[in-house]
Amino acid sequence: MGALPSLSMAPLSLSAWLERLELQHPVEIELGLDRVSDVAQNLGLLSSPPTTLTVAGTNGKGSVVTVLSAALVHSGKRVGRYISPHLNRFNERICIDDVEVQDAELIAAFEAIEDARAAISLTYFEVATLAALWVFRERSVDVQVLEVGLGGRLDAVNIIDADLSVVTSIGLDHTDWLGDSRELIAIEKAGVARPGQPCVVADPDPPNSLISTLDALGAETFLINREWRVVGGEMQASSHRRYQLPDNTGLLPVNMGAAIQALEVSGLVTVDQSLVNHIASVRLTGRLSRIQTEDFELVLDVAHNVESVSQLVQFLKDHPVSGKTAAVFGVMGDKPIHDMLTLCESAFDEWHLIDLRHVPRAMSTDRLTEFLKPMGAPIHQGAFADLWQSLMTRVTTGDRVVVFGSFFSVGEATAFLAEHHHDGEQN
């Protein structure tokens, strides 16, 4: 698809730009680096990029990216952070020193990309990635920390050669694009590594193909339980230094450990216990976020595949409540729904299914109901606002409400709660 007609009218707002980007490419996902590389070359983004840390994996990418960024900023570095997807605002994806960039800066990036792409058609994610790299170049960051969107080898983020890469846990997700086994998916994830550069692996049971691919690439691999390890609340790095990991409910110890190991081998900062302690202040909305209200506990978690749902269910078992636990859930249709919900069979006393019909990839509430009926728990369907208002008439002291599933589900929850000033103390 060629360039869209030029606009002689007033400049587009950010929301208008985002709507335009959603329409300008025929498919949502199109893996491959040729198109996005050509545009990046036209923008001058491929020559002399800042030090680049790239994070791939199935679960934990956002956590590792956020910890890396926070630690680097705390150490005095100027840091560009790129994550995806966002919960409420596109601006969440692109931050400088952990502060979201403003609309005007994003609009300037989109205008530059539009001029540079000529007749090249780009996906929404490809434009977002180029916008992040453009902003980071314009703001002269010292380090850019990039989260892979899908896979690794053919993801738009991979147009930049990583000076250091991290591969988190590997599970079955996006199988239509990445392959139907962990062995195949691991090959795609490993594609972010570069010859002679460190790659920190945080999967405690890595597929053989991951290690063999990293070896074939010539990466310097730092494998959990081989070069570094996490035992209980302590992390031992490849340097043999030991660090006490802070208590942070929203961050798994293995992901904190991966970030610390990456910081050590990067040589960018001096890692000591005081820097590690700073991780205690890191907050990542939607990763086991716990909010205690006067009457009940609210948990927000973007668990949307088997591995992350398993971790959520284990967390709920480890932190029981005296009352009932209600699930507020919505998910995309390309997930292993049966396996995910089977894990939840004894975790929830009732289900509230979010109607996400405005999201093309979402699974319908009727279809979800078919999966859940055999479990015997009460099931409710509707828009988030309606579900929430109904639920609030029935929750009592000691109850827990868990909003989980897709980013769309948790995003709707956080937006609604913010708008209605639903206050509570976050743990």
Residue, then its C-alpha position, 0 to 999 in steps of 0.5 A: m500500500g502506498a503513502l496515504p493522501s497528503l493532508s493540507m488541513a491542520p496537523l493531526s492530533l495524536s488520537a487521529w494519528l493512531e487511528r490512521l496508523e491502524l488503517q494504513h496496513p492491511v494486516e495487524i501483524e506482518l513479521g519481517l525486517d525489510r520494510v521497517s529497515d528501509v524506513a529506518q535507514n531513510l530516517g538515519l536510525l541505523s547508524s551509530p544508535p545508542t547502547t541498546l539492551t533488547v529483551a525478548g521472551t514470552n512472559g516477564k519482558g516488561s518487568v525486565v525492561t522496567v527494572l533495567s530502565a529504573a536502575l540505569v536512570h537511578s545510576g545517572k544514565r539518560v534512558g529511552r524505554y520502549i514497551s508494548p502494548h500499552l494499557n491506557r495511553f500510547n505514550e506509555r510505550i515510549c519513555i525518557d528517564d521513566v517519564e512518558v513522552q508528550d503528544a507533540e513529540l510523538i506527532a513529530a515522530f509520526e510525521a517524520i516516519e510518514d515522510a520517510r516511508a514513501a510507498i512502504s506500508l508499515t504495521y502499527f507496531e512497526v511505526a511505534t518502534l520507529a517512533a521510539l527509536w526516532v525520539f530516543r535519537e532526538r533526545s540523545v539517550d545514553v541507553q535504549v531499552l527495547e521490549v520485543g513485541l512478537g518473537g524476536r528474530l523478525d520483530a521490528v525491534n531487531i533492526i537494531d543490533a543489541d549490545l546486550s540481550v535478555v531472553t525471559s521465559i519461553g512458552l506457547d504463545h502466538t503459535d500461528w506466527l512463531g511455531d507450535s512448540r517451545e523448541l521452534i519458538a525459542i529459535e525466534k526468541a534467540g534471534v535478538a542475540r548478536p555474535g560476541q555480545p552477552c545474552v542473559v537467559a532467564d528460563p530455568d528449563p530452556p529448550n535445547s534449541l535456544i542454547s544451540t541457536l545462541d551458540a551458533l550465533g556466537a553469543e556469550t550466554f549467561l544461563i540461569n542455574r549455570e552462570w547465575r542463579v536465584v534461590g529464595g530471596e537471594m541472587q548470585a550473579s556470574s561474578h559470584r557476588r550475592y544480592q538480597l532481592p527486595d520484596n516486590t509483589g509485582l516482580l518475580p525474583v527470576n526477572m529481577g535477577a535477570a535484570i541484575q545479571a544484565l546490568e552486571v555484564s553490561g558494564l554500564v553501571t556499578v551494581d551493588q546492594s543499594l542499587v538492587n534495593h532501588i528495585a523495591s520502588v519499581r511499579l509495573t501496573g498490571r503485574l500482580s498489582r495489589i490494591q487494598t480498599e476498605d472492603f476488599e483486595l483488588v488484583l490486576d494482572v495481565a496473565h494471558n497465557v498458560e505460564s502467566v495464569s499458572q503464576l497468578v493462580q499460585f500467587l492466589k493460593d499463597h496469599p489466601v483471603s477469608g472471603k470469596t474470590a471473583a474473576v473479572f476476565g477477558v482474553m484474545g481468541d488466539k490463546p490456549i483458553h482451555d488450558m488456561l481456564t483449567l488452571c483456574e478451576s479451584a481459584f475463583d468462586e465466580w466469573h465476570l466476563i468482559d465483553l470485548r467485542h470492539v477488539p477484533r481478536a477477542m474471544s466472545t463472552d458466549r464462547l468463554t461461557e461454554f468453557l467455564k460452565p462445567m466448572g459450576a461457578p456463577i458466570h456474568q457477562g457484560a461491559f466492564a463498567d456494568l460488571w464492576q458496578s454489579l460486583m460492588t453491590r455484593v463484595t464484602t470484607g475479606d473478598r478479593v477481585v482479580v481482573f486478569g487476561s488481556f492488556f485490553s481487560v486490565g486497561e479497561a479496568t485501570a481506566f474505569l477505576a481512575e475515572h471513578h477515583h477508586d482509591g486504595e493503598q497499593n502494595 
